[in-house]
Amino acid sequence: MIALRRPRPAVAGEPAVAATVLPGRLLVLSIVCLLAAVAAGAAVGPVAISPGRILSDVAARLPLLETGTRLSERDAAILWQLRMPRVLLATLVGAMLAASGAAYQGVFRNPLADPYLLGAASGAALGATLVIALGPGTGGMVPPAAFAGALLGVGLAYLLGRSAGGGSGAVTLILAGVAVASFLTALQTFVQQRDQDTFRGVYRWVLGGLATSGWRDVRLILPYVVVSSVVLLLHRRLLDVMSVGDSEAGSLGVPARRVRLWVIAAATLGTAAAVAAGGLIGFVGIIVPHSVRLVAGSSYRLVLPLSLVFGAAFLVLADLLARTVLSPAELPLGVVTAFFGAPFFAVLLRSGVRSR
């Protein structure tokens, strides 16, 4: 049997640093990290554009300022049509994956839960596979199909978990997610094995990446990310209450089942949008929330908002590495996040999990 170590509870009389000064400093630090990551993502590439020139171009484009110097036509096209859409998309996807991971870990009381827990990944992969199998000319339909597939996977898992009844809600949902994910993965494997070209296309998508992103992709997922983030942030205090268990939360007046439904729905909606835009990008939902807990504690009042910001910064930097390490070639983004995530996960298992 696997048991997870619980964080040490606060002791009466200890300084209330984590509740007053530390959150403010961490919030400022997270915003600084995000701004630095965005600046690096916009400036670095085969054509270097210094942050000073970028700020000058931004100032020249603002209606009330118009005091800076605009970039050349070529550099402006590189910055505003290629890099900035990709950087902003990485910001949205990273923020959503990290926040969804933190939310799943809270609602299931399992620190190893990730955004793909309830069949979102397998459903998205099946949707993308079906579209890619249709042949050339269907590439623009991959994101919507992945989005629909992710929602379908989680919806089936939720319906199966509800129909099972009897058991603990969290445990039943997890088991239902495992069953649905296995079934959808089998369907995806059957489809892709029928055509070698389909296999190659699906493989590229599964590894994740933002290479073909543009402003259209940013506009596509922005509403879902905003709605999901707001819902999760509004429930962050209730997640703290639910950490003591459903029965105890109910005795405190918190409707555990309703809270779980809202949190799962919001995290799933955001995950589906992130998967539709960037493919399957692993480990973000585990690395970032646990890193935040190391410095901010286990309260979801801090973990969720900080995960949003640090998750955005992490994926922007990971995407920067993906497109520059082997330039002009490009690494799949999922490979870069796995490069950092797999060792982190191993350390997490070694230090935070014990057998008994």
N, C-alpha and C positions, 0 to 999 in steps of 0.2 A: 504493500500500500504506500502511496506517495503522500507525504504531508508537507505543506508549505509553512515556512516560518512566518509568523505574524510580526509586523513591526512593533517595536517596543512602545507601549502607551506612554503618554505624557505623565510626568510625575508632578504632583502638586508642589508648588514652590519654585519650579524651574522658570528661568526667564522666558517671557512670551515672545521671543525673537521671531519664531516661525509664524506667529500670528500677526505681527505688526510690521517690523522693519523689513524682514526677509522677503515677503511677497512683493513689496514695492520695488526693492532692488532687483529681484529676479525678473519682474515684469520689464523694467528698464533694460536689463541685460538681454532679455529675449528679443526685445524690439531692436536693440543695437545689433545683435547678431543677425537678425533678419535683414535689416537694412544693409549691413556689410555684405551678406550673401547675395542680395539682389544687385548691389553695385558690382560685385565681382562677376556675377553671371552676365551682366550687361556689358562689362568692359572687356572681358577676356575672350579671346577667340582668334581665328586665323588673321583677322584684321583687328588690331588692338585699338580700342577707343578709350581714352583715359576718363576716369570719373569726372574730372574737371570739365572736360569738353561735353560730357553728357549733361551735367548740371547747367552748363551755359546754353546748350541747345534747349533744354526744358524751359529755362528762364525766357529764352527768346520766343517760345511758343505760347507762353502764358499771356492771356489778353491784357492783364493789368500791369505786367512788367515789361515784356518785350525789350529787355536790356542786354540779353546775352547774344552770343554769336552762334548762328545755326551751323550744323554740320553740313559737309558736302552732300550732294544728292546720293552718292553711293553709300557713304557712312550712315546717313539717315535711314536709307532703305534697310541696311544691315541691322541697325539698332531697333527700329520701330516695326519692321515687318518680319524679322527673323528672331532676334534675340529676346526682345521684351515679351512677345507673346509666349515664348517658351519658358522664360523665367517666371512669368505670372502663372502660367499653367502649372509649373512645378510647385509654386507656392501654394496654390489651391489644392493640388493633389496631395502634397506632403502634409499640409495642415489637416486635411480630412482623414487621411489614413491614420495619422497619429492620434487625433481626437477620437476616432472610431475605436481604435485599439484600446485607449484608456477607458472608453465607455463600456465596451464589452468586458474588459477586465473587472470593472466595477459591478456591472449588473449580474455577471455570473460568478462573482467573487473568486475568480481564477486569474492569477497574475500572468499566466501563459496564454491567455486568450488573445486572438488577433482579429483584424477586420474580416478575415475570410472564414470565420468559424462556422457559420451556419449555411454554407453552400454557396456563398456569393461568388467565390472564385470559380468553382466548377460550373455554376450556371452561366457566368460571363464567358467562360471558355467555350461552352457549348454553343451559346449564341453567336460568338465570333466565328467558330468553326463552321456552323451552318451557312453563314453568309459567305465566308471565304470559299466554301465548297461550291457555291453557285457559279464561280468563275470570274473572269476579268470584268471590270466595270462596277463591281459591288463594294469596292474599298470604302466608299463613303458611308456605307451602311454598317460597317463594323462597330463603331461606337454605340449607335442606338441598339444594335442587336445585343452587344455585351451588356448594356444597361438593362435591357429587358430580361436577359438571361439571369443576371444577378438578382433582380427582384423576384423572378420566378423561383430560383433556387431557395432563397430565404423564405418566400411565401409557402412553398411546399414543406420546408422544414417546420415552419410555425404551425401549419395546419396538422402535420403529422404529430407534432408535440402536443397540440391541444387534444387531438383525438385519442392519444395514448392515455391521458388522464392518470389519476392515482398518484404518480410519483411527484418528486420535487420539480417545480417548474423549470429551474435552471438546468438541472441534470437531464431532464427529459428533452428539453430543447437542444442541448448539446448532442445527445445521442441521435435525435432526429436529424440534426444537421449532418452528422457523420454518415448516416444512412442515405440521405438525399445526395450528398456530395459524391458518394461512391457510385450511385446509380447514374448521375449526370456525367460523371467522368467516364463511365463505361459507354454511354451513348456517344460522347465526344470522341473517344478512341475508335469506336466503330465507324463513325463518319470520316474521320481523318485518314484511317487506314485504307479507305477505298480509293484515295487519290494522293499520289506522292506530292503533287504541287500544293494540295491542301495542307499536307503535313508541314511543308516548309513554311507556308504562310502563317499557320497557327503557331508554329514554333517561334517565329520572330515576334508575334504578338504576345505570346505567353511570357517571353523574357522581359517585356516592358520597355517603354521608351517614349520620348516626346519629340522625336525627330521630325515628324510631319505636322507638328502643332502650328496653329495660327490663331488669329483673333477669334475666328469662328469657334474653335474648341474652348477658348476662355469663356465666351458668351454662352456656350452650351452648358457648361457645368456650374457656372457662377451661381445661378439661382438655387440649385440643389445644395451647394456647399453652404451658402448663407443660411438657408432654412434649417439644414441639419445642424450647423454650428450653433444657431440660436437655441434650438430645442435642447441640445445637449448641455449648453451652458445654463439654461434655466433649470435643469434637473441635477446640477452638480451637487447641490446640498443634499438632495434626496438620496443620491448614491452613497453619500457618507452614512446616512441612516440605514440604508439597506445592507451595509457591510456587516451589520450585527446579525443578519438573518431575516427571513421573511416574517416569521412569527413575531419576533421582537419589534421589527419595523411596524407591523400591523398594530401592535399594542401601543406604539407611539403615534398612531394616527396616519401612517404612511401606507397608501394602497400599493403594496409591492407588485401585484400583478399588473396594475395599470401603469406604474412607473416603468416596469420592465418592458411593456409593450411599446411605450413611447420612445424609450431609449433605443431599443432594438430597431424600431422603425426608422428613427432619425439616423442612427449609425449605418444602417443598411442602405438607406437612400444616398447618403454621402459616399459610402464605399462603392456603390454601383456607379455613381457619377465619376469617381476617381478611376475606377477600372475601365470605364468606357473611354476615358481620355488618354490613359497612359498604359493600359494593359495590366498585367499582374506584377506588381512591384512589392516584393516581400520584405518583411522584417521592420518596416517603418513603424508599424503599430505596436511593435514590441520594444525596439531600441529606445524610441523617444520617451514613451510614458515611464519606463523604468529609469532612464537617465534623469528625468524630472523628479521622480520619487527620491532618488539618491540625494538631491540637494534641497527639495522643497517639502519632503514628508509625504504622507499617504493620503492627505485630505484632497478630495476631488474638487473642492473649491479652488485649489491651486493647480492640481494636476491637469485638469481639462483645459483651462485657458493657456497654461504654459505649454502644454502638448501641441495645441494649435500653432503657436508661434514658432516654437523650436522645431516642430515637424516641418513647417514650411521652409525654415532655414536649412535644415538637414537635407531635404530633397533638392533644393536649389544647388547646394554645394555638390551633392552626389551627381546631379545631372551635369554640372560643370566638369567634373572629373570624367564622366562618361564621354563627353564630346571633345575633350582635349588630350587625354592620356595617350591615345593612339591616333591623334589627328594626322591626316584628314579622315582616317577611318573612325568609327564610333562604336563604343562598347554599349551593349544593352544595359539600360538603367537598372534592371533587376539584378544583373551580375554585380554591379557596383554596390548596391544595397546589401546583397548577400555576402559580399566580401567583408563588409563591416558587421553585418548582422549575425552571421553564423558564429564567429568567435565570441561576440557579445552574448549570444544565446547559450553557448557552451559555458561561459563564465557564470552566467545567471543560474544555470542548472547546478553548477558545482557549488556555488556559494549560497543559493537560496532554497534549494530543494534537498531533502534528505529522505532516505528510506527508513522505514521502521516496521 
